[in-house]
Amino acid sequence: MKGKFIVISAPSGAGKTTIVRRLMQAGLNLEFSVSAASRVPRANEVDGKDYHFMSIEEFREKIRNGKLLEWQEVYKDNYYGTVKREVERIWNRGHHVLFDVDVQGGMNLKKLFPEITLSIFIMPPSIDELGNRLRLRSTETEENIARRLEKARIEITFSDKFDRIIVNDDLDKSVAEAIQAVSQFLNP
C-alpha cells in the first residue's frame, strides 16, 4: 500500500509539534517521519526519535547520493530533510506519513507529491504571541528569538501555498480542526 503524506508546517513556536503529537493519538493510521538534521541535539532530544542527527558532511553525502526525498539549508550549514528510507519504512508498515517540517520543507513535499499530500500551515495568533511562546521555552537567546521571529514573518507570507491554514489561538480547537482536515483527506 502506498500511503499519503500529511504535512504540518509552521513558524517555530506556533504549536506545530503539539498538534502533531495529538494527531498521532487520534487513530488516523499515521506514523511520524523522523527528519534528518545536521545540528547538535538539544539536551532533551534523542537521535532517531526527535531527529536523525548527522554531521554536515554526512548530510551533504546523503544529498549527493540521492538518499533524501527533500532537504533544505535552513540556516548556514544547518540542514534539515526527509530520508527516503524513513518514508519507505512507514509505507511498508501500511501507514500514512505524518511530517512535522519547516515551511520550506512543507512546500517542497507538496510540490513533489501534490496528489498524495495534504499540507497544513499552523498560523500563530500574532508575531508578539509567537515571541512570548519562544521566550517561555527558555531554550533560546534573545538574539536567536529575534532571528526566529524574523524568519516567521517571512514564513507567514507563504501560508497561502498550503492546503489549509489553522490559526492556533486555542489549542484544542486547532487540534480538532487538524483532525477533521486529515480525516477528510484520508477518507474522502
C-alpha positions in Angstrom: 0.0 0.0 0.0 1.3 3.4 -0.9 0.1 5.8 1.7 -0.5 9.5 1.8 1.5 12.4 3.2 0.2 14.7 6.0 2.5 17.8 6.2 2.3 20.1 9.2 4.4 23.3 8.9 4.6 26.4 10.9 7.0 29.0 12.2 8.9 27.9 15.3 6.7 28.3 18.4 3.3 28.2 16.6 2.3 24.9 18.2 3.1 22.5 15.3 4.8 19.8 17.4 2.0 19.7 20.0 -0.6 19.4 17.2 1.4 16.7 15.5 1.5 14.7 18.8 -2.2 15.0 19.1 -2.7 13.8 15.5 -0.6 10.8 16.3 -3.0 9.9 19.1 -6.2 10.4 17.0 -6.4 6.9 15.5 -5.8 8.1 11.9 -3.3 5.4 10.9 -0.5 7.9 10.9 3.2 7.3 11.6 5.6 10.1 12.3 8.5 10.6 9.9 11.7 11.5 11.8 13.5 14.2 9.9 17.3 14.4 9.4 19.2 17.3 10.9 22.8 18.4 10.7 22.9 20.1 14.0 23.9 19.0 17.5 21.0 17.6 19.6 19.4 19.8 22.3 19.6 18.5 25.8 16.2 16.7 25.7 16.5 15.4 22.1 17.1 11.7 21.2 18.8 10.6 18.0 16.3 8.5 15.9 13.3 9.8 17.9 13.4 13.6 17.5 15.7 13.7 14.5 18.3 11.6 12.7 21.2 13.7 13.8 24.2 13.7 11.4 27.3 15.8 10.7 27.2 18.4 8.0 29.4 16.1 5.8 27.1 13.1 6.4 24.1 15.2 5.4 25.8 16.5 2.2 26.8 12.9 1.3 23.1 11.9 1.5 22.2 14.8 -0.8 24.9 13.8 -3.3 23.7 10.1 -3.2 20.0 10.9 -3.6 19.1 9.5 -0.2 16.8 12.4 0.7 13.3 12.9 -0.5 13.6 16.7 0.1 16.0 18.9 2.0 16.9 22.5 2.7 19.6 24.5 4.3 17.5 26.3 7.0 20.4 28.3 8.4 24.1 28.4 7.2 25.4 24.8 7.5 22.2 23.8 9.3 20.4 21.2 7.0 17.1 19.5 7.5 15.5 16.9 5.3 13.5 13.7 4.8 15.3 10.5 4.4 13.8 8.3 1.7 14.1 5.1 3.7 12.1 6.6 6.5 9.1 7.1 4.2 9.5 3.6 2.7 9.6 2.1 6.2 6.3 3.8 7.2 4.6 2.8 3.9 5.8 -0.8 4.3 4.0 -0.9 7.6 0.8 0.2 5.9 0.6 3.7 7.5 0.3 7.2 6.2 3.3 9.5 6.8 3.0 12.5 9.2 5.6 15.2 8.7 6.5 17.9 11.2 8.6 20.1 8.9 9.5 23.7 8.5 7.7 25.8 5.9 10.1 25.3 3.1 10.1 21.6 3.7 6.3 21.5 3.6 6.2 23.4 0.3 8.8 21.0 -1.1 6.8 17.9 -0.2 3.6 19.4 -1.6 5.3 20.4 -4.8 7.0 16.9 -5.2 3.9 14.9 -4.3 0.8 17.1 -4.9 -1.7 14.2 -5.3 -0.9 12.4 -2.1 -0.1 15.4 0.2 -2.3 17.4 2.5 -0.3 20.4 3.7 -1.5 22.3 6.8 0.0 25.6 7.9 -0.2 26.3 11.6 -0.6 30.1 12.0 0.4 31.8 15.2 -2.2 34.3 16.5 0.4 37.1 16.2 4.1 37.7 16.0 4.0 39.1 19.5 2.4 35.9 20.8 5.0 33.8 18.9 7.7 35.8 20.7 6.1 35.1 24.1 5.9 31.4 23.3 9.5 31.2 22.3 10.6 33.0 25.4 8.6 30.6 27.6 10.6 27.7 26.3 13.7 29.2 27.9 15.9 27.4 25.2 16.9 30.3 23.1 18.9 33.5 23.5 17.1 36.8 22.8 19.3 37.1 19.6 18.0 33.6 18.4 14.4 34.6 19.2 14.8 37.7 17.2 16.2 35.7 14.3 13.3 33.1 14.6 10.7 35.9 14.6 12.2 37.5 11.5 12.1 34.1 9.8 8.5 33.7 11.0 7.4 36.9 9.3 8.8 35.6 6.1 7.3 32.1 6.5 3.8 33.5 7.2 3.9 35.1 3.7 3.9 31.5 2.3 0.9 30.3 4.2 -1.3 30.6 1.1 0.8 27.9 -0.6 -0.7 25.3 1.9 -4.0 23.4 1.5 -5.3 24.5 4.9 -4.4 27.3 7.4 -5.2 26.8 11.0 -4.8 29.7 13.4 -3.6 28.3 16.7 -5.2 30.7 19.1 -6.9 27.9 21.0 -5.0 24.6 21.1 -8.0 22.2 21.5 -9.9 24.0 18.7 -6.8 23.9 16.4 -6.3 20.2 17.1 -9.9 19.4 16.3 -9.6 21.3 13.0 -6.4 19.4 12.1 -8.0 16.0 13.0 -11.1 16.9 10.8 -9.0 18.0 7.9 -6.7 15.0 8.0 -9.6 12.6 8.4 -11.4 14.1 5.4 -8.3 13.8 3.3 -7.5 10.2 4.2 -11.1 9.1 3.9 -12.8 11.2 1.2 
